[in-house]
């Protein structure tokens, strides 16, 4: 148990490091697959299963872990997930062939499912609503730092020391995250579910959650958010190579630049949404994103044009994620938040996978213009759903800023529906909610 008050910046750093390590160990698979094939003698057709099995297990265990974190608390789930992921990554050093690698990616997917949604849920538990955008924006930038630093470093280490080495490096980062959480990260002072944790109870909990106002539109919007990205991004490199003569170095530098766009925009968009409200940021960024997607094949006539266009696209993508995630945290009570965020993350993975699968068919049969058009339609549909069907909680915009300046527990607790601990629910042991 942590003693004393933990600075919110340390909490944000610990969760940022978690996202950095988790996303890096996921993204490193694709660029090292050719080396894995050579070193282990794996058939090319089987390489894709090393990616898909991770996503499958992550989706399954994301749904399962939500009710667990609602019952036992976010801190325990963070410790369980980071500890399991650390062990899974260390065991990658002992990969001997296809089956052992597949088993370890399955194990890592289980750990990834435990961690999916829990960082955002912790933010929802610990920070007042009018500071969640800032916190989530910085935490989610860990993924972009993984793209900028983690992946190039991992590829370099794999080339020099073998494909197993990057997993050990990311295991060290995840192990450090575990130690930080164990030593410094407190239990948020929120109510935990008193319901008995059973399969039937978990199903009943999800049924209850989806009946809440805004939850189904929120989950559908999360699905559409990643569906549109999958439709657009997966075959963008192929289109650029075939239409613009882009080289592998061009594509690598394009995505490297995209990582900087995410780092710059995510935290700023989250903080902006703390001041003016989540919905306006999500709707405006979605409208801009749909325009960028739709005009890609018209505007990009030379390879250099793709750089500012893709940079703008990734800025707009980052501008949606942290405000929308913060918005979702306020749709249910504290003891349902883990289930909701885990469900949303699982649907996001399904959306991206579906978009990636459909994008290949569209590209082959119609051309990349169809990918951009349907991706833009998906983004616009999300904006309409957010605008019309998802409520913006009280405690946003100017009112939230004033509330944050008043050191009143009541002001913070009444800013979000369901903030006060409900009768019949036990409070989680630990420390109260903090805000920087």
C-alpha angles and dihedrals in degrees: 000000000000116000126204127019119308117217111242090231090062090051091051091048093050092051091043090054089049092054091044094053095040096048093043093054088050098047095044092069097073100053094045097046093098090053091046090052092053098042096044099029093235119168112253092234091059097052093084091062089066086065101037096049090057092052092046095052092042091055093048096047093042088064092044095047096055097074090041092058090045089055103038101026139257095268093057091048091049091052092046094048098044092044092050093046092050091054092045093052094047089052089058086079088071097053107139104171147338098299095049091047091049091049092051094048086052090051091047089050089056090053091045089054090053090053098042110107095358096100092054090042090053089052089051090052099044107033127059114248094255091061101042096089091057093047096045092046092057094041093051091049085074087080091055091049086053089055093048101039112006099054099044089047092047093050091049092050092046091053094048103035106017135275093281094064099076091057090056091051092050089045088058090052091048091047090053088051090053091052093048092051093045094048105032115013114093132213108258114242098243136122119271125209115270092199119114110257106241135135091252091047092050091051090048089050092053091047089052092048096052090054091063118103111268097008099103092044088047093051092046090049091052089051092049092046092062095034090062093048091049092050092051108034106042097066098029092095091049092050092048092049094049098038104030101026092242117180128219088258090054092053092046092052090047093057091040088058089047089059090058089050090055093048092050098044106035101066093038093050091048092051091046091053089053088062105037103022135270101258098058091052093046094047096046094045091048091051091050092046092053090054092050092049095046095049097044098100091043099047101037105078096139129035095244090062090061091067100064091036094053090042089055090047093053091047089056092045090053091047090060101045106060097040092045093047089050090050092053093053090066098052095084139028123274094263092055100042096091092053092049096048093045090051091049093050091049091051090048091056090048090050094051092045091049091047091049091050096046092044091066092054092046093047093049097044105033109009137250093296088072090053091054094045096050091041090053091048090052091051093049092048089054090052092051092049092049091048097048108027112027117078121224108225122232114262099063134117120008093347090058092051091053091046091051090055092056113077092218123135089202093055092053096043096049093047091084127042111252095018097131114079109264123232114267094029122106118231115242114250116249141047135346127257116283137196131192 
